[in-house]
């Protein structure tokens, strides 16, 4: 999966390719792929700030240029597709997320 849209400096950059593990219950600090609550066909890559009951608060690492829970509120845990575990491209950036 390629990261599209806004970059998440410094953890992720636009164009990074990620290996995503199926989601269990995310923890604060995890980088996750979630369905965009405004357009379920679109995916977002964000960091989990907190998990509260059946939802989680997600934020981008680039505060001034990120659309996240500060704009649309917490997202249901059912919308979390998976946890980004490993960056496999580009070659110079291979490693754990």
N, C-alpha and C positions, 0 to 999 in steps of 0.2 A: 504494500500500500504506500503510495507516495503522499507526502505531506503537502497539502495544497493550501492556498490562501496565506494567511498571516504566519510568519515564522514564530517560533517560540525560543528566542535566544535566551540563554546560551545552550539549553538542553537540546533543542532540535532546530534544524534549519530547513527552509523550504527546499524540497528536492531530496531530503533524506528518505530512505526506504526502510520500513520497519517490519520486524517479525512481531506479530501480535498474538498473545496467548488468550484463549477463551477466558472470559471474565468470571471470576467467582465474586467475592465481596471485595471491592477495592478498598485500599487503605489510604489515608492522607499521605500525599507525596507521590503516589503512583501516577504515571502518565498513562492515560486511557484514551481509547477510541469510543466515542459516543455518537448516537444518532442526534443530529441537530433537532432540537425541539420545534424549530420554526419550519423545517423542511426535512421530513424523515428519510428522504432519499439521499441526503447529504450527511457526511460524517465529519466530526470535529476531533482534533487531537488536543487534549487539555490535561492539566494536572489536577488531581483531586485535592481539594483543600480540607474538606471534612465530609464525613458520612454520618447522616442523621436519619435513623429509621430506615425507610424505604427509598431514600433519595440521597444524592450527594451534591455538594457544591464544587463546581469546577471553575478553574481560572487558567487563562493563558499566562505564560511566563513573561510576556511582553505587555505589561499593564496598559500602556497607553494606546495599544493597537490591537486589542483582543476583544472579541465578542464572546461572552461567557456568562456564568451565573449572575454576574453583576448586572447584566442586561435582561436575562430571561428567567432568572431564579434557579433553584435547585432542579436537577434532572432526576427522573426516576432511575433506580438501580437497574430496572429492566431495559433501559436505553443504553447501558454500558455494554459495548460489544466485546471489548477485550482490553488487556493491559499490554502496552508496548514494552517488549522485553529486550530487543536487540536491534541495532541499526546495522543493516547489511550493505548499504550503499549510501553515498559514494565510498570507494575503496579507502580513501584517506580518513574517513570518519567511522569505520567499522568499530562496533563495541556495544557494550551494555548501555541501556537507556536509564 
